[in-house]
Amino acid sequence: GDPMGLVLALFCAPFAPLGVAPTTVCTWILVFAPLLAGLTAWPLAAHLTTSVPVRVAASLAWAALPALTVSALQGRLAAVLVHVALPVVVLGWLRLLGPAHPLVVAGASAPVALRTPSRRGAGWAALGLAVVVAAAPWMLAGAALVVVLDLPRTRRRVGVFALALLPAALLVAPFVWRAAATHTWVGLLTPGGP
């Protein structure tokens, strides 16, 4: 089936007991898209800079991009979800690809810095990538390419990268299989399918 349907079902499920229809939830996502985009861009901006004015400017710029506003006005939910989830994916990948953050442990004579892999980064990358890949399946190939290109530098963390790719790959596997069986590869290249 369509992976976007599963993602939308997960977004709509918490509101079902309240009697809120899925179409209403989708409308809310479209209406609040700039706010959601700004909120997801903030942690990425905070990771890249310590300056609060630069964070605000980056978040506002991401929220005001024409690609988001036009997609929201046209009702293109898949494109809106990609725009909202992309900063989460980038932040997760930056935490995975970057040097592991030191965990400072107070020793007997002096603090000792231990390098730990960013499991939180893997989680954010996996969740964000699942949403992005559900809306645009071809993005999985891009994420896999990032992993392959950076493999010589991050060879010890290959398992964490595989776990970050796994949810998105499992989500789109039936969609890719159906596209291969019916020769409708074009559906993999467009946001939200054909």
Backbone hydrogen bonds, N-H to C=O, Kabsch-Sander energy under -0.5 kcal/mol:
donor,donor_aa,acceptor,acceptor_aa,energy
5,G,2,D,-0.9
6,L,2,D,-0.9
7,V,3,P,-1.8
8,L,4,M,-2.6
9,A,5,G,-2.1
10,L,6,L,-2.1
11,F,7,V,-2.0
12,C,8,L,-2.3
13,A,9,A,-2.1
15,F,12,C,-1.2
16,A,12,C,-0.9
16,A,13,A,-0.9
18,L,15,F,-0.8
19,G,16,A,-2.0
20,V,15,F,-1.9
21,A,19,G,-0.5
24,T,21,A,-0.6
25,V,21,A,-1.8
26,C,22,P,-2.5
27,T,23,T,-2.0
28,W,24,T,-2.5
29,I,25,V,-2.3
30,L,26,C,-2.0
31,V,27,T,-2.6
32,F,28,W,-3.0
33,A,30,L,-0.7
36,L,32,F,-2.8
37,A,33,A,-2.9
38,G,34,P,-2.4
39,L,35,L,-2.4
40,T,36,L,-2.1
41,A,37,A,-1.7
42,W,38,G,-1.4
44,L,40,T,-0.7
45,A,41,A,-2.5
46,A,42,W,-2.6
47,H,43,P,-1.8
48,L,44,L,-1.5
49,T,45,A,-2.1
52,V,50,T,-0.5
55,R,51,S,-1.9
56,V,52,V,-2.7
57,A,53,P,-2.5
58,A,54,V,-2.7
59,S,55,R,-2.6
60,L,56,V,-2.7
61,A,57,A,-2.6
62,W,58,A,-2.4
63,A,59,S,-2.2
64,A,60,L,-1.5
65,L,62,W,-0.8
68,L,65,L,-0.9
69,T,65,L,-1.9
70,V,66,P,-2.8
71,S,67,A,-1.5
72,A,68,L,-2.7
73,L,69,T,-2.4
74,Q,70,V,-2.1
75,G,71,S,-0.5
75,G,72,A,-0.8
76,R,71,S,-2.7
77,L,75,G,-1.5
80,V,76,R,-1.9
81,L,77,L,-2.6
82,V,78,A,-2.1
83,H,79,A,-2.1
84,V,80,V,-2.4
85,A,81,L,-2.6
86,L,82,V,-2.0
88,V,85,A,-0.5
89,V,85,A,-1.9
90,V,86,L,-2.7
91,L,87,P,-2.4
92,G,88,V,-2.3
93,W,89,V,-2.8
94,L,90,V,-2.7
95,R,91,L,-2.2
96,L,92,G,-1.7
97,L,93,W,-3.6
98,G,94,L,-2.2
103,L,114,L,-3.2
104,V,102,P,-0.7
105,V,103,L,-0.5
105,V,112,V,-2.7
107,G,105,V,-0.6
107,G,110,A,-0.7
112,V,105,V,-2.9
114,L,103,L,-2.2
114,L,112,V,-0.6
116,T,101,H,-1.2
116,T,114,L,-0.5
119,R,117,P,-1.3
122,A,118,S,-1.6
123,G,119,R,-2.2
124,W,120,R,-2.6
125,A,121,G,-2.6
126,A,122,A,-2.4
127,L,123,G,-2.6
128,G,124,W,-2.6
129,L,125,A,-2.5
130,A,126,A,-1.9
131,V,127,L,-1.7
132,V,128,G,-2.6
133,V,129,L,-3.1
134,A,130,A,-1.7
135,A,131,V,-1.5
136,A,132,V,-2.5
138,W,188,L,-1.1
139,M,136,A,-2.3
140,L,137,P,-1.6
141,A,138,W,-0.7
142,G,138,W,-1.0
143,A,139,M,-2.3
144,A,140,L,-2.5
145,L,141,A,-2.1
146,V,142,G,-1.9
147,V,143,A,-2.0
148,V,144,A,-2.5
149,L,145,L,-2.7
150,D,146,V,-1.7
151,L,148,V,-0.8
153,R,150,D,-0.7
154,T,150,D,-1.7
157,R,154,T,-1.3
158,V,155,R,-1.2
161,F,157,R,-1.8
162,A,158,V,-2.3
163,L,159,G,-2.1
164,A,160,V,-1.8
165,L,161,F,-1.7
166,L,162,A,-1.7
169,A,165,L,-2.3
170,L,166,L,-2.8
171,L,167,P,-2.0
172,V,168,A,-1.9
173,A,169,A,-1.1
176,V,172,V,-2.8
177,W,173,A,-2.6
178,R,174,P,-2.4
179,A,175,F,-2.2
180,A,176,V,-2.4
181,A,177,W,-2.4
182,T,178,R,-2.2
183,H,179,A,-0.6
184,T,179,A,-1.9
187,G,184,T,-1.5
188,L,185,W,-1.8
189,L,185,W,-0.5
189,L,186,V,-1.2
190,T,186,V,-0.6
192,G,135,A,-3.8
193,G,190,T,-1.8
